[in-house]
């Protein structure tokens, strides 16, 4: 195995207190996000509660997304809502990011996707395509996977080559990015240039140690929420199927991958074990575990989130 191709990085393991200004900006948003996630428990997994959650996420996206210097260009791909995020400054039109939003496959929308889509566009200087895939429980697996493939095919029809596209995703969107890549590989198609995975949900069987060890300190996710959205999406399918739990797929010839996670999240094991699987397959990879941070911390308005986004930019420069 070529050790030069393996990059593992632990970020900021010494705990550092937030500044007072950072705490003032962050805490209301963190409480709001926790409330949104907590709305979908097994006792309240119904369409009325989910609609409240989805509307709340859309509002958060509009309030928090750093859209200064960015254009937001919504359009419809057949019946699927999509949007391009483009920097106003001169940018590389030859390349694009396909961004898969999170939300446990039961929530998330274009409004919610604005937060990370705009940050990705800013740090890369590339256009970012975000798409609103169909959600469970109305549209269980494989609806989201089909929509991700539709978005990928759209980019190919627009003249992008597979090597011109980086696929990014957070949480369930990280799951979707991995599943899409598995399916492209299985079909004998060319794979994306790289993968950017933020707190990816890779194991729907919930077999990692962090599912038990980190629940008490995760300020965003709960096990009840994870089980509820999983059951709504998988609907009795084999949870070890790589199209649901991409951790268990074959990673041979996968593209270079950057994984970011926080020490204080339930899904930490999903990132660590994915790193291990990629190393076993001799895939160039880097895992960054950020101390005292939580699930998809990159969307929050704070210094460490900005540093994580800058690390994404550096990784892509090295990869390209």
C-alpha positions as CSV (number, residue, x, y, z in Angstrom):
1,X,0.0,0.0,0.0
2,X,1.3,3.4,-0.9
3,X,1.5,5.2,2.4
4,X,1.9,8.6,0.6
5,X,-1.7,8.3,-0.5
6,X,-3.1,8.0,3.0
7,X,-3.8,11.3,4.8
8,X,-5.2,11.2,8.3
9,X,-5.5,14.5,10.2
10,X,-6.8,15.2,13.7
11,X,-7.7,18.9,14.1
12,X,-7.5,20.9,17.3
13,X,-7.6,18.0,19.8
14,X,-6.8,20.3,22.7
15,X,-10.2,21.8,23.8
16,X,-10.4,25.5,23.3
17,X,-13.2,27.6,24.8
18,X,-15.3,29.7,22.5
19,X,-15.1,33.4,22.7
20,X,-17.9,35.3,24.2
21,X,-18.9,36.8,20.9
22,X,-18.9,33.3,19.3
23,X,-21.0,31.9,22.1
24,X,-23.6,34.7,21.7
25,X,-23.9,34.1,17.9
26,X,-23.9,30.3,18.2
27,X,-26.1,29.3,21.1
28,X,-29.5,30.4,19.8
29,X,-28.8,28.8,16.4
30,X,-27.7,25.6,18.2
31,X,-30.9,25.5,20.3
32,X,-33.0,26.1,17.2
33,X,-31.3,23.3,15.3
34,X,-31.6,20.8,18.2
35,X,-35.3,21.6,18.4
36,X,-35.8,21.0,14.7
37,X,-34.0,17.6,14.9
38,X,-35.9,16.7,18.0
39,X,-39.2,17.3,16.2
40,X,-38.8,13.9,14.4
41,X,-38.9,11.2,17.1
42,X,-40.7,7.9,16.8
43,X,-43.6,9.4,18.6
44,X,-44.0,12.3,16.2
45,X,-42.9,10.9,12.9
46,X,-45.9,12.1,11.0
47,X,-46.4,14.5,8.1
48,X,-47.6,17.4,10.1
49,X,-44.5,17.4,12.4
50,X,-42.2,16.8,9.5
51,X,-43.7,19.8,7.6
52,X,-42.9,22.0,10.6
53,X,-39.4,20.6,10.7
54,X,-38.9,21.2,7.0
55,X,-40.2,24.8,7.2
56,X,-37.9,25.5,10.1
57,X,-34.9,24.3,8.2
58,X,-35.8,26.4,5.2
59,X,-36.0,29.5,7.5
60,X,-32.7,28.7,9.1
61,X,-31.1,28.5,5.7
62,X,-32.4,31.8,4.7
63,X,-31.3,33.5,7.9
64,X,-27.8,32.0,8.2
65,X,-26.6,31.2,4.7
66,X,-23.6,33.6,3.9
67,X,-24.9,34.6,0.4
68,X,-22.9,37.9,0.2
69,X,-21.0,37.8,-3.1
70,X,-23.1,34.8,-4.3
71,X,-25.9,34.4,-6.8
72,X,-28.7,31.9,-6.1
73,X,-30.3,30.6,-9.4
74,X,-33.1,28.2,-8.8
75,X,-34.5,26.1,-11.6
76,X,-36.4,22.9,-12.2
77,X,-34.9,19.7,-13.5
78,X,-37.9,18.0,-14.8
79,X,-40.0,17.9,-11.6
80,X,-37.0,18.3,-9.2
81,X,-36.2,21.7,-7.7
82,X,-32.5,22.6,-8.1
83,X,-30.3,25.7,-7.7
84,X,-26.9,26.9,-8.8
85,X,-24.9,28.8,-6.3
86,X,-22.3,30.9,-8.2
87,X,-19.7,33.4,-6.8
88,X,-20.0,36.8,-8.3
89,X,-16.2,37.1,-8.6
90,X,-14.4,35.4,-11.4
91,X,-14.6,31.6,-10.9
92,X,-13.6,28.4,-12.6
93,X,-16.6,27.4,-14.8
94,X,-14.9,24.2,-15.9
95,X,-15.6,22.6,-12.5
96,X,-18.6,22.1,-10.3
97,X,-19.6,20.7,-6.9
98,X,-22.6,18.5,-6.7
99,X,-23.9,19.0,-3.2
100,X,-26.2,16.6,-1.4
101,X,-27.9,18.2,1.6
102,X,-28.5,16.4,4.9
103,X,-31.7,16.0,6.9
104,X,-32.0,12.3,7.6
105,X,-33.7,11.6,4.3
106,X,-36.9,13.0,5.8
107,X,-36.2,16.7,5.8
108,X,-34.0,19.3,4.1
109,X,-34.7,21.4,1.1
110,X,-33.1,24.0,-1.2
111,X,-33.5,26.7,1.5
112,X,-31.7,24.6,4.0
113,X,-29.0,23.7,1.5
114,X,-28.0,27.3,1.0
115,X,-25.9,27.3,4.1
116,X,-23.3,24.8,3.0
117,X,-23.8,25.2,-0.7
118,X,-22.8,28.9,-0.4
119,X,-19.8,28.0,1.8
120,X,-18.6,25.4,-0.6
121,X,-18.8,27.8,-3.5
122,X,-17.0,30.5,-1.6
123,X,-14.1,28.3,-0.5
124,X,-13.7,26.5,-3.9
125,X,-14.5,29.4,-6.2
126,X,-16.6,26.8,-8.2
127,X,-20.3,26.6,-9.1
128,X,-22.3,24.4,-6.7
129,X,-25.4,22.5,-7.8
130,X,-27.8,21.8,-5.1
131,X,-30.9,19.6,-5.6
132,X,-34.0,18.9,-3.6
133,X,-34.4,15.1,-3.6
134,X,-37.7,13.5,-2.7
135,X,-38.0,12.8,1.0
136,X,-39.3,9.9,3.2
137,X,-41.8,8.9,4.5
138,X,-43.7,10.1,1.4
139,X,-40.9,8.8,-0.9
140,X,-38.8,6.1,0.8
141,X,-35.6,4.5,-0.6
142,X,-34.6,4.5,-3.4
143,X,-36.3,7.8,-4.4
144,X,-33.4,10.0,-3.1
145,X,-30.8,7.8,-4.8
146,X,-32.7,8.1,-8.1
147,X,-32.8,11.9,-7.8
148,X,-29.1,12.1,-7.0
149,X,-28.4,10.1,-10.2
150,X,-30.6,12.5,-12.1
151,X,-28.6,15.5,-10.8
152,X,-25.3,13.7,-11.8
153,X,-26.6,12.9,-15.3
154,X,-27.7,16.6,-15.7
155,X,-24.1,17.7,-15.0
156,X,-22.8,15.2,-17.6
157,X,-25.4,16.5,-20.1
158,X,-24.3,20.0,-19.4
159,X,-20.8,19.1,-20.7
160,X,-19.0,18.5,-17.4
161,X,-16.8,15.4,-17.3
162,X,-16.9,13.2,-14.2
163,X,-13.4,14.4,-13.4
164,X,-14.7,18.0,-13.4
165,X,-17.1,17.3,-10.6
166,X,-16.6,16.9,-6.8
167,X,-19.5,15.4,-4.9
168,X,-20.1,16.7,-1.4
169,X,-22.6,15.9,1.3
170,X,-23.3,16.3,4.9
171,X,-25.0,13.7,7.2
172,X,-27.6,11.8,5.1
173,X,-26.2,13.8,2.2
174,X,-22.8,12.2,2.8
175,X,-24.6,8.8,2.7
176,X,-26.1,9.8,-0.6
177,X,-22.8,11.0,-2.0
178,X,-21.3,7.6,-1.2
179,X,-24.2,5.6,-2.5
180,X,-24.1,7.6,-5.8
181,X,-20.4,6.8,-6.2
182,X,-21.0,3.1,-5.5
183,X,-23.7,3.0,-8.1
184,X,-21.6,4.8,-10.7
185,X,-18.8,2.4,-10.1
186,X,-21.2,-0.6,-10.4
187,X,-22.5,0.7,-13.7
188,X,-18.9,1.0,-15.0
189,X,-19.1,4.8,-15.3
190,X,-16.4,7.3,-14.5
191,X,-16.3,8.5,-10.9
192,X,-16.2,12.0,-9.5
193,X,-12.9,13.8,-9.0
194,X,-13.2,13.7,-5.2
195,X,-15.6,13.3,-2.3
196,X,-16.2,15.8,0.5
197,X,-18.1,14.2,3.4
198,X,-19.1,16.2,6.5
199,X,-20.3,14.0,9.4
200,X,-21.4,11.3,6.9
201,X,-24.1,8.8,8.0
202,X,-22.5,5.6,6.6
203,X,-23.9,2.8,8.7
204,X,-27.7,2.5,9.1
205,X,-27.2,-0.6,11.2
206,X,-25.9,1.8,13.9
207,X,-23.2,-0.7,14.9
208,X,-20.4,1.8,15.7
209,X,-19.4,2.4,19.3
210,X,-20.1,6.1,19.2
211,X,-23.9,5.5,18.8
212,X,-23.8,4.6,22.5
213,X,-20.7,6.4,23.8
214,X,-21.5,9.8,22.3
215,X,-25.2,10.2,22.6
216,X,-25.0,12.0,26.0
217,X,-22.7,14.7,24.6
218,X,-24.1,15.2,21.1
219,X,-25.9,18.5,21.2
220,X,-27.6,18.0,17.8
221,X,-28.6,14.4,17.2
222,X,-30.4,11.8,19.3
223,X,-30.6,8.0,18.8
224,X,-34.4,8.3,18.7
225,X,-34.2,10.7,15.8
226,X,-31.7,8.5,13.9
227,X,-33.9,5.4,14.3
228,X,-37.0,7.3,13.3
229,X,-35.6,8.7,10.1
230,X,-33.9,5.5,9.3
231,X,-37.0,3.4,9.5
232,X,-39.0,6.0,7.6
233,X,-36.5,5.9,4.7
234,X,-35.4,2.2,4.7
235,X,-39.0,0.8,5.2
236,X,-37.8,-2.7,6.1
237,X,-35.0,-3.0,3.6
238,X,-31.8,-4.8,4.6
239,X,-29.9,-2.1,6.5
240,X,-26.5,-3.6,5.6
241,X,-27.1,-3.1,1.9
242,X,-24.4,-0.7,0.6
243,X,-27.2,1.4,-1.0
244,X,-28.4,2.1,2.6
245,X,-25.1,1.7,4.5
246,X,-22.4,2.5,2.1
247,X,-19.8,1.7,4.7
248,X,-20.2,-2.0,3.7
249,X,-19.6,-1.4,0.0
250,X,-16.5,-2.1,-2.1
251,X,-14.3,1.0,-2.1
252,X,-11.7,-0.1,-4.7
253,X,-10.8,2.7,-7.1
254,X,-12.9,5.3,-5.2
255,X,-11.8,8.9,-5.6
256,X,-9.8,10.9,-3.1
257,X,-12.0,11.6,-0.1
258,X,-12.0,14.2,2.7
259,X,-14.0,13.3,5.8
260,X,-14.7,15.8,8.6
261,X,-16.4,15.0,11.9
262,X,-16.6,16.3,15.5
263,X,-15.5,14.4,18.6
264,X,-18.9,15.1,20.2
265,X,-21.2,13.4,17.7
266,X,-23.1,10.1,17.6
267,X,-22.0,9.4,14.1
268,X,-18.2,9.7,14.8
269,X,-17.7,5.9,14.3
270,X,-19.3,6.2,10.9
271,X,-16.4,8.5,9.8
272,X,-13.6,6.6,11.5
273,X,-14.7,3.3,10.1
274,X,-15.2,4.8,6.7
275,X,-11.6,6.1,6.9
276,X,-10.5,2.6,7.8
277,X,-12.3,1.0,4.8
278,X,-10.8,3.6,2.4
279,X,-7.3,2.9,3.7
280,X,-7.9,-0.9,3.2
281,X,-8.8,-0.2,-0.4
282,X,-5.7,2.1,-0.9
283,X,-7.9,5.1,-1.6
284,X,-6.3,8.5,-0.9
285,X,-8.2,9.9,2.1
286,X,-8.0,12.3,5.0
287,X,-10.0,12.2,8.2
288,X,-10.2,15.4,10.2
289,X,-11.7,15.0,13.7
290,X,-12.4,18.4,15.3
291,X,-12.2,18.5,19.1
292,X,-15.3,19.4,21.1
293,X,-17.4,19.9,18.0
294,X,-20.6,18.2,16.8
295,X,-22.6,16.9,13.9
296,X,-22.1,19.1,10.8
297,X,-20.6,21.9,12.8
298,X,-19.5,23.5,9.5
299,X,-22.8,25.2,9.0
300,X,-22.6,27.2,12.2
301,X,-21.4,30.8,12.4
302,X,-18.1,30.3,14.2
303,X,-14.3,30.4,13.6
304,X,-13.8,26.6,13.6
305,X,-16.4,26.1,11.0
306,X,-14.6,28.6,8.8
307,X,-11.3,26.8,9.4
308,X,-12.9,23.5,8.4
309,X,-14.2,25.0,5.1
310,X,-10.7,26.4,4.4
311,X,-9.3,22.9,4.9
312,X,-11.7,21.7,2.2
313,X,-10.3,24.3,-0.2
314,X,-6.7,23.1,0.6
315,X,-7.6,19.5,0.1
316,X,-9.1,20.1,-3.3
317,X,-6.1,22.2,-4.4
318,X,-3.9,19.2,-3.4
319,X,-6.2,16.7,-5.1
320,X,-6.5,18.7,-8.4
